[in-house]
Amino acid sequence: MSVTGVVVAEREEKLRQVERVVGSDLLHGSESLCKLLRYLAEHCIDHPGAAVKEYQIATELFKRPQDFDPRLDATVRVQTGRLRSKLAEYYAGVGKKDPWIVEIPKGAYSLAFYPRNLAPATDLPVPAQVLEKAPPVEPVRTRRHDAWLTSVIVLSAISILLVAALVTLLLNRSNPQRTVKTDTTDPPAALAFLWNDFVATPEEPWVIFSNAEFAGRPETGMHYYNPATDRGQPILDHYTGVGEVLGIHELDRVFASLHHGLRVKRGRLLSLDDAKNNDLIFVGSPSENLSLREIPTTQDFVFRSVDKGPRKGDLSVVNVHPRKGEESSYISTQRLPLTEDYAVIGLMPGLNPSRWVMLLAGLTTIGTQAAVEYVSRLNTAEDLVRRIGGPASGKISPFECVVRVKVTQGVPVQAEVVALHLRH
């Protein structure tokens, strides 16, 4: 066969491998990830060595406007990270005998193809958690490097154990064969009314918890990843707040009382296709729950950074249409320890109008915990239901509200609604 023939044959083999991945159950229904994989594959094969720019992917593939700003829209980074995780998961399972290995190198918008029989051991697929958390290899090891590596391993292990325990709890509750005694008591009326649209169908709603992007190291200090100044640095995306963890536990307790299950997923792994096909409960604000930047939620109470003054850069809740007696914005106390925080609770139709979205998000992780508790504890749930006109109205209406949270020693001790808008 001629050299040209070999190149053509290899090109076809690579494209066939891409289609194997696209046709797998892991990417079934994820149209955006399939499009991204095909786009990167064609560019990589037809233009070897030429990098694809984030702007190019955003405008050509995801149809973003010409004034696309990656600092405000994380679509490309989020979707690329999800696809990288899916590829690793694919090759750790159904694709472990495929003739070609396809991966997305960290820090690049491109694909790498390795023939199975020539792929080096370091390129063999590993679970997504390991692939995304592996620290960069340094030629000279130091005590400081060892300390950092040890801290990351310990934190990662603790995180894995917490998630494993939570998943085990959910599975044990939702599996009828493991249930010793079935609870047949009727759930409290206020909670049943508030969560009715999430339990009215057999499908389990998804709890999407915040999963922020950080740059830096634990021992030297971390900050939110800024593509303008941190480009090329490793992204740490395996941290979440204590309020989110406690909030998920609280939601599991509520849905157990409603005789319904939940599924839990971190924000960076949620695709727009997933969002269209499921009821969603977002735990955490858009500053850390990055998928919220792509999915419309609240309209009257929105999270924005303060653009001037002594609190410039701090997160606040802006009241877009303030009414009599309401503030135009809400912001937590500046001094630590925190004594007051604010949170937003919102119920609205999803991207698919037949689906529902609940937003439970604080300015800090403590506010997020308070928001979850407000819709999970009977006394505060009854107050919220009374304010929105149910259950006498028969059916819940979309709403948005701001909750002021009193904090003592890092614990939310009191919460009250300070602004509420019904949506029609």
Secondary structure, DSSP 4 states (H G I P E B T S, - for coil): --HHHHHHHHHHHHHHHHHHHHTSGGGTT-HHHHHHHHHHHHHHHHSTTPPPPHHHHHHHTS---TT--TTT--HHHHHHHHHHHHHHHHHHTTTTT-SEEEE--TT-S--EEEETTT--GGGS---HHHHHHPPPP-SS--HHHHHHHHHHHHHHHHHHHHHHHHHHHHHHHH-GGG-SS---PPPPHHHHHHTHHHHSSSSPPEEEE----EEEETTTEEEE--TTT-TTSPPB-----HHHHHHHHHHHHHHHHTT---EEEEGGG--HHHHHHS-EEEES-TTT-GGGGTS---SSEEEEE--SSTTTT-EEEEESS--TT--SEE---SSSS--EEEEEEEEEE-SSTTSEEEEEEESSHHHHHHHHHHTTSHHHHHHHHHHTTTTTTSS---EEEEEEEEEETTEEEEEEEEEEEE--
